[in-house]
Amino acid sequence: MISVEEARTRILAGLRPTPAETVALANAWNRVTASPVIARLTQPPADVSAMDGYALRAADGTLGATLTQIGAAPAGHPFPGTVGPGQIVRLFTGSVVPAGADAILLQEDATKDGDSITVNEAVVPGRHIRRAGQDFSRGDTVIPPGRKMTARDVGLAAAANHPWMTVHRKPRVGILATGDEIALPGEPIPAGGIVSSNSHALAALVRAAGGEPIVMPIAADTQEAVAAVADSVSGLDLLVTTGGASVGDHDLVISGLRTRGLLVDFWQIAMRPGKPLLFGQLGPVPVLGLPGNPVSALVCSILFLLPALSRLSGLPAAPPPTTQAFLGVPVRENDKRADHLRSTIDVDADGRLIVTPFPVQDSAMLLRLARADALVLRAPFAPPLPAGAEVTVIRLDSLGL
């Protein structure tokens, strides 16, 4: 068995970002930029007022001075003339500062009497003026490649005058559940069977990570049924299977897909839950074989599928982020497999995160995983720890899952 770290490294080694495509800016949220976004204009394009008030020469804006208003310049309607000595122009937030003016008199600092404006607060040169290019200039890189677009980025791209965006195509992920005993929710359940949760959970995880899930029909427990999947993987960026990978070379996923040319990179890793993890290559399509137990499948997805989706999406691929917390109960020593204890989180009076692993850590108990806030990471052969000991955790809420 190989370690979690080695398995993740080997999975990521052969993955490449998906090709670029062009999408409307309105559809660019949560997509990953495939090229830099270059400003197509300067923002602001000219010196503009940051406040409602008046444009004047700073030399004329002394306390008690009275000036003559010669015009107004609402936003979008620049004043065509020049501000001279003793003159003033009405402005609003976003109005272009007219030629000759170098200061702004706030409207609350002025008294208006017809066209006469009295200065009640001396002005300061340049104050309340947003200079041309203060935000960015034409030709600046405003969004780098490899960035997942936030709502803020969408607004920035719009301000930089980009109606279209070049982004990585969403990774297409095929999801295949195997087993005679499983049925989809709402379907008749065979004798001794169970409802399949993995396909739906994995599809949701893929969507949350920015991918496009393609859920395949459940494959029966025959080599022929599993092998037939190979005929429909064209166009996928990754094939994810669940179940049928627990007994090595005799399992149906390996033996079935090998008849279509599957090359196995590794099988079995030293972790709990999720020991029977498979990774290989089916022609140009990588194959990630997850365990059938729902908790094992989801924990393995957090550790391996999420980084793989990041790499395919054009993002830096890395292990899930971790933080430090303190045990609410003691934990026993660990064996040779890295453990991932499903746990709840509380905050004590000092603001510390307190994690409490569930007393039973069975890989089929999906309810406890759904109610868990974190995974407590336990290294192979880790010693027993008392309550209050500091531990490393993966916060599930930080993953958006």
SULFENDA-V911758 format. One record per residue. N is the residue number from 1. SS is DSSP state (h for helix, s for strand, l for the rest). PHI is phi in whole degrees, -180 to 180 (none if undefined). PSI is psi in whole degrees, 0 to 359 (none if undefined). Layout:
((N:SS:PHI:PSI) (N:SS:PHI:PSI))
This chain:
((1:l:none:141) (2:s:-101:166) (3:l:-80:165) (4:h:-59:316) (5:h:-65:317) (6:h:-66:319) (7:h:-61:315) (8:h:-64:319) (9:h:-62:318) (10:h:-71:326) (11:h:-66:315) (12:h:-75:336) (13:h:-59:323) (14:l:-97:2) (15:l:-92:142) (16:l:-130:151) (17:l:-61:149) (18:l:-67:160) (19:l:-64:165) (20:s:-84:153) (21:s:-145:163) (22:s:-105:130) (23:s:-129:156) (24:s:-63:146) (25:h:-54:324) (26:h:-63:340) (27:h:-106:13) (28:l:-89:349) (29:l:-60:135) (30:l:73:6) (31:l:-94:160) (32:s:-104:125) (33:s:-65:135) (34:l:-99:350) (35:l:-149:160) (36:l:-67:149) (37:s:-97:115) (38:s:-103:131) (39:l:-61:131) (40:l:-96:3) (41:l:-157:173) (42:l:-98:138) (43:s:-129:122) (44:l:-69:157) (45:l:-74:344) (46:l:-150:171) (47:l:-64:129) (48:s:-131:160) (49:s:-80:138) (50:l:-91:354) (51:l:-143:166) (52:l:-77:135) (53:s:170:222) (54:s:-139:144) (55:s:-97:136) (56:s:-157:174) (57:l:-82:134) (58:h:-58:328) (59:h:-65:336) (60:h:-93:352) (61:l:-92:45) (62:l:-84:158) (63:l:-59:127) (64:l:89:353) (65:l:-68:149) (66:s:-118:128) (67:s:-123:163) (68:s:-105:124) (69:s:-76:126) (70:s:-111:3) (71:s:167:182) (72:s:-138:153) (73:s:-138:78) (74:l:-59:157) (75:l:-55:131) (76:l:91:358) (77:l:-137:77) (78:l:-60:146) (79:l:-71:128) (80:l:-81:345) (81:l:-99:199) (82:s:-122:138) (83:l:-81:120) (84:l:-105:184) (85:l:-57:134) (86:l:75:10) (87:s:-113:159) (88:s:-150:149) (89:s:-128:131) (90:s:-70:131) (91:s:-128:164) (92:l:-132:165) (93:l:-55:124) (94:l:95:353) (95:l:-69:145) (96:s:-71:131) (97:l:-72:123) (98:l:-71:160) (99:s:-57:143) (100:l:92:337) (101:l:-91:144) (102:l:-139:16) (103:s:-154:161) (104:s:-123:127) (105:s:-98:119) (106:s:-65:145) (107:h:-63:329) (108:h:-75:350) (109:h:-104:16) (110:s:-132:153) (111:s:-118:126) (112:s:-105:133) (113:s:-139:93) (114:l:66:236) (115:l:-94:6) (116:s:-98:130) (117:s:-120:122) (118:s:-101:135) (119:s:-86:118) (120:l:-101:353) (121:l:-148:122) (122:l:-59:139) (123:l:-88:162) (124:l:-119:130) (125:l:-55:130) (126:l:83:345) (127:l:-69:139) (128:l:70:19) (129:s:-113:125) (130:s:-90:118) (131:l:-75:151) (132:l:-57:131) (133:l:78:8) (134:l:-59:324) (135:l:-84:303) (136:s:-162:164) (137:l:-118:156) (138:l:-54:132) (139:l:95:348) (140:l:-71:146) (141:s:-82:112) (142:s:-95:334) (143:s:-136:125) (144:l:-79:164) (145:l:-69:155) (146:l:77:23) (147:l:-111:131) (148:s:-76:123) (149:l:-71:122) (150:l:-92:174) (151:h:-61:325) (152:h:-65:320) (153:h:-66:322) (154:h:-61:316) (155:h:-62:320) (156:h:-65:317) (157:h:-62:321) (158:h:-64:315) (159:h:-63:330) (160:l:-83:6) (161:l:73:42) (162:l:-111:106) (163:l:-81:345) (164:s:-129:154) (165:s:-130:144) (166:s:-99:114) (167:s:-131:163) (168:s:-72:139) (169:l:-60:144) (170:l:-61:131) (171:l:-60:132) (172:s:-92:117) (173:s:-117:114) (174:s:-79:137) (175:s:-122:118) (176:s:-123:117) (177:s:-98:141) (178:s:-121:150) (179:l:136:132) (180:l:-68:339) (181:l:-87:354) (182:s:-106:149) (183:s:-136:152) (184:l:-74:155) (185:l:-54:132) (186:l:92:345) (187:l:-86:161) (188:l:-59:136) (189:l:-96:125) (190:l:-66:160) (191:l:-57:129) (192:l:74:9) (193:l:-94:180) (194:s:-141:163) (195:s:-84:133) (196:l:-78:122) (197:l:-104:339) (198:h:-63:317) (199:h:-59:316) (200:h:-70:317) (201:h:-63:317) (202:h:-69:323) (203:h:-62:319) (204:h:-65:318) (205:h:-63:318) (206:h:-63:317) (207:h:-63:316) (208:h:-61:329) (209:l:-90:7) (210:l:90:11) (211:l:-97:176) (212:s:-116:103) (213:s:-78:141) (214:s:-125:102) (215:s:-83:122) (216:l:-92:159) (217:l:-60:148) (218:l:-61:133) (219:s:-92:134) (220:l:-68:165) (221:l:-81:62) (222:l:-138:150) (223:h:-60:324) (224:h:-65:319) (225:h:-66:317) (226:h:-68:318) (227:h:-62:327) (228:h:-64:338) (229:h:-61:326) (230:h:-60:337) (231:h:-77:352) (232:h:-125:20) (233:l:-94:355) (234:l:-58:131) (235:l:93:350) (236:l:-80:150) (237:l:-96:342) (238:s:-163:138) (239:s:-110:125) (240:s:-113:125) (241:s:-113:154) (242:s:-132:136) (243:l:87:167) (244:l:67:27) (245:l:-135:34) (246:l:-108:355) (247:l:-130:33) (248:h:72:220) (249:h:-63:347) (250:h:-98:2) (251:l:-75:161) (252:h:-76:327) (253:h:-65:310) (254:h:-66:309) (255:h:-67:322) (256:h:-68:312) (257:h:-74:336) (258:h:-64:332) (259:l:-68:346) (260:l:-110:11) (261:l:101:15) (262:s:-60:130) (263:s:-108:119) (264:s:-87:125) (265:s:-83:306) (266:s:-152:164) (267:s:-151:130) (268:l:82:127) (269:s:-131:157) (270:l:-85:74) (271:s:-147:161) (272:s:-139:130) (273:l:-80:159) (274:l:117:25) (275:l:-55:314) (276:l:-83:68) (277:l:-100:135) (278:s:-118:141) (279:s:-139:135) (280:s:-162:194) (281:s:-135:127) (282:s:-113:90) (283:l:62:233) (284:l:-84:358) (285:s:-103:121) (286:s:-67:147) (287:s:-124:124) (288:s:-114:112) (289:s:-98:113) (290:s:-95:157) (291:l:-63:163) (292:l:-83:331) (293:l:-61:132) (294:h:-62:321) (295:h:-67:317) (296:h:-60:317) (297:h:-63:318) (298:h:-75:321) (299:h:-64:317) (300:h:-63:325) (301:h:-64:320) (302:h:-63:318) (303:h:-80:330) (304:h:-124:317) (305:h:-71:318) (306:h:-61:312) (307:h:-61:324) (308:h:-63:319) (309:h:-66:324) (310:h:-61:313) (311:h:-62:315) (312:h:-65:328) (313:h:-79:350) (314:l:97:10) (315:l:-98:160) (316:l:-62:133) (317:l:-95:130) (318:l:-152:161) (319:l:-60:158) (320:l:-56:143) (321:l:-64:146) (322:l:-122:163) (323:s:-144:173) (324:s:-101:145) (325:s:-148:179) (326:s:-125:138) (327:s:-68:136) (328:l:-88:343) (329:l:-141:160) (330:l:-71:155) (331:s:-127:149) (332:l:-82:171) (333:l:-65:156) (334:l:-103:160) (335:l:-94:207) (336:l:-79:355) (337:l:-108:138) (338:s:-61:133) (339:s:-111:154) (340:s:-134:93) (341:s:-84:121) (342:s:-70:130) (343:s:-145:158) (344:s:-99:161) (345:s:-122:135) (346:s:-129:164) (347:s:-117:126) (348:l:-85:183) (349:l:-64:338) (350:l:-92:5) (351:l:82:10) (352:l:-84:146) (353:s:-79:126) (354:s:-113:120) (355:s:-106:136) (356:s:-127:106) (357:s:-64:145) (358:l:-62:146) (359:l:-66:332) (360:l:-116:126) (361:l:-116:62) (362:l:-89:138) (363:l:-76:2) (364:l:-107:1) (365:l:-93:84) (366:h:-71:329) (367:h:-59:319) (368:h:-70:325) (369:h:-65:319) (370:h:-63:329) (371:h:-93:357) (372:l:-76:149) (373:l:-103:341) (374:s:-160:162) (375:s:-111:123) (376:s:-85:125) (377:s:-89:127) (378:s:-124:119) (379:l:-71:158) (380:l:-55:137) (381:l:62:23) (382:l:-63:140) (383:l:-74:165) (384:l:-62:150) (385:s:-129:142) (386:l:-84:165) (387:l:-57:139) (388:l:95:348) (389:l:-70:148) (390:s:-82:136) (391:s:-137:163) (392:s:-97:136) (393:s:-135:154) (394:s:-102:118) (395:s:-82:120) (396:h:-69:329) (397:h:-68:335) (398:h:-71:344) (399:h:-93:355) (400:l:71:25) (401:l:-109:none))
